[in-house]
């Protein structure tokens, strides 16, 4: 039966009649509408074909259909009418329903595409009705402003295909699950706009998700409202954009992915037995996430920050996975908790793309705005990785320290005396080689107790202050004849009542002493900066100031052998050299009038040193008082109205 123009089949008497199609009904000419109107009932029987052809096949009358309903073309439209489908019916092809009622008397299968616009209701003819969307099929739910509701009334929808739900902006005519209807999603349900699934009759119904529920477009809100109950049955949830509102979701056993910039809101108490991943925000409205599954910021093999607006509790079965490619922000995963965190279970470290840990690195992989308690949290990582919690931050560190004791800051304090700050949660002891080498630096304080170690190594940015108690660097290990050197690239400060005894070799970049006691038979080598304004600096060893240092102490007592490889500037006050001690100038002594060098010790101007003695009427005399000077280098003596005075039995031996 061919419509060869834009015309309809209608009636004007006796309640019309029936058009039963088991053959082919086609529009073969005309770009407008053809079809059925009035009370002429189109009934498509098993195997019948309706072809929209050159225009639109418009069906505005009721029909009763059985078997396979074949649709050719994309413009077969059912408008404002009731279409009843017998049990076992199949809509195959592209169908369009607008303002119509689909009445399923049993099972109706969608094999193709169903475009469902506003004002259309899916219900049943009696008993139960079921709408089955096959895995290869698509259900498009859309509308323009002013369209009617999309209503499911007391029916079951089994979606194994793809549903795209997009109602035009400004239209409140949403998808309704009414009167105990059930939507079983084993395929994919996409919110492709800012819209909700709601109800307005019969206490709503259930949306059971075992497939994927996603918000794929729209910067506003989508989700569930009213008495439509979202029930998780192992499904997945994807917030790709805007906000996906899942207020009734209290448990998750599948996968939840939240893209950067997107938000997923849930019940205030959510238990995760699945996987939560992505770089967006999980909003619990100030409630609690109980993680019994996995938190994977960014995604597998992808870095990101997963934000949790609420509190976090992780049980013994829970796990946080932290991936990294480097040590700067953005190169590692972060879980950011706007609340408190109580963590049990595991923390797993995964380097990506051939990345490797660097000695002393610290990656802040979890942050909180409330309290942080790591409880019995276990680190799952190769040898060398460490974990610490401090100030609401959980960080992963790494140390190459395999033969000594390393600072990991695990106690969350700066105190040397907190055992949890050291690998193995034990304080360093007599035979230990100790390393302080965090990638982000640290400031360690020893303020009490008596401590002896074999040697100490620090890296740049890792500083040590001894303000109380005592630390002895023995320079030896029991059972070994080797001498242990200590090398400090970080700053070393001695203050208060602290004591540092060096019996081996100690190299440091910067040494500051404002109090306390420095002693020992070992040598101290300072390369960049030396300041002593208080305390005592003694011992039978040597203090060597490198050639980058200019030392201008004013009044200073050398109670220990000193070697100056840089410059010693003396213009005021008195330098005193204790008996039996040597002040060795290997670099330069710049001595200006009005100052004194005294003591029973030895001032040695070594071979190669170049020294300037400048006496003048403004400054005054250069005074040697009781000291012995051996010059093997060069002295340039300038006198302007004042002299070099050798007083009190001083001796100057010149071989240079």
Number of C-alpha atoms within 10 A of each C-alpha: 11 12 21 13 16 18 15 16 16 16 14 9 9 7 10 14 14 13 14 15 19 18 14 17 21 23 26 18 16 16 13 14 22 25 24 22 19 18 20 21 23 23 22 25 19 17 16 20 21 23 22 25 21 20 22 22 28 20 27 24 22 24 20 17 24 21 18 21 26 22 21 19 17 18 19 25 21 26 21 17 19 20 25 22 28 20 18 15 23 24 22 19 21 22 23 18 24 23 21 25 22 22 24 28 22 21 20 26 23 26 22 20 23 21 18 22 24 24 21 26 24 24 24 25 14 10 10 15 25 25 26 20 27 19 16 13 22 23 22 18 22 22 24 15 13 13 20 20 20 25 24 27 24 22 27 27 22 19 25 21 23 22 23 20 24 24 26 17 13 11 16 15 24 25 25 25 32 24 17 19 27 23 21 20 24 23 22 23 24 19 27 21 23 24 26 23 22 22 26 14 14 14 16 24 27 19 21 19 24 21 22 20 23 24 31 21 18 18 16 13 19 28 21 22 18 15 19 23 22 21 19 20 17 18 22 23 25 23 29 24 25 22 25 31 21 19 19 20 18 17 20 24 19 21 20 24 27 30 22 19 14 22 27 29 20 21 20 19 20 19 20 23 19 21 22 27 26 28 25 24 25 27 23 21 16 15 17 22 26 20 27 22 24 21 24 28 30 27 23 14 14 18 22 25 23 28 23 24 21 23 25 23 18 26 19 15 13 23 25 26 22 27 26 25 20 17 16 13 12 13 16 24 29 29 24 21 23 18 20 19 27 17 24 21 21 20 22 16 19 20 16 17 9 6 12 12 18 17 17 28 22 25 24 23 24 23 24 21 16 14 15 22 17 16 13 13 19 16 17 17 14 11 11 17 22 25 23 19 21 17 13 19 20 23 21 24 25 23 25 16 19 9 10 16 22 31 30 30 28 23 17 17 17 18 18 24 19 17 17 20 23 23 22 14 17 13 19 24 13 16 18 19 24 23 27 30 29 24 20 15 18 22 17 21 18 23 21 17 12 12 18 17 19 25 28 22 20 26 20 17 17 24 21 21 21 26 21 21 17 21 20 20 26 24 22 21 17 9 7 8 8 10 14 20 21 22 18 24 19 23 20 21 22 25 21 18 17 23 25 23 19 23 25 22 21 22 20 21 18 19 21 17 22 17 21 22 23 19 21 21 16 21 22 23 21 21 20 15 17 22 14 17 13 15 18 19 19 19 20 16 19 22 23 20 25 21 16 13 17 20 18 16 19 15 16 16 18 20 20 23 22 21 20 23 21 21 23 20 17 24 21 17 14 21 19 23 26 19 14 13 19 22 23 20 25 23 24 24 24 18 21 21 25 21 21 23 24 22 24 18 21 23 23 21 27 20 15 14 23 19 22 16 19 23 25 19 13 11 17 20 22 24 22 24 20 20 24 23 20 17 20 17 20 18 18 10 13 16 16 14 12 18 19 18 14 16 13 13 11 18 16 14 11 13 12 14
